[in-house]
Amino acid sequence: MVIKEEEVQDELSGSPKKKVVAMHYFKGLGEQAAVNALSRVIREDSKLKEELETKGHYNKCKHYFLPKQMEILRKYLGDPDD
């Protein structure tokens, strides 16, 4: 199955679910493993975590990312499908 770029952008626009974002960053992992990997990256990158918390109002318990949080993630991690 080929996923079109427009479908990916729609899936990641607005306030996407954390598991959807994680699956795009960690394609080779299962859903929960991808979420765990993304959470670990955020936890271990102090600059990323600080910016998410101060500018993006990040809450690790939420199941979605706000648009500002997605912008910060892209700044530090690049586009999810690169």
Buried (B, 14 or more C-beta within 10 A) or exposed (E): EEEEEEEBEEBBEEEBBBBBBBBBBBEEBEEEEBBBBBEEBBEEBEEBBEBBBEEBEBEEEEEBBBEBBBEBBEEBBEEBEE
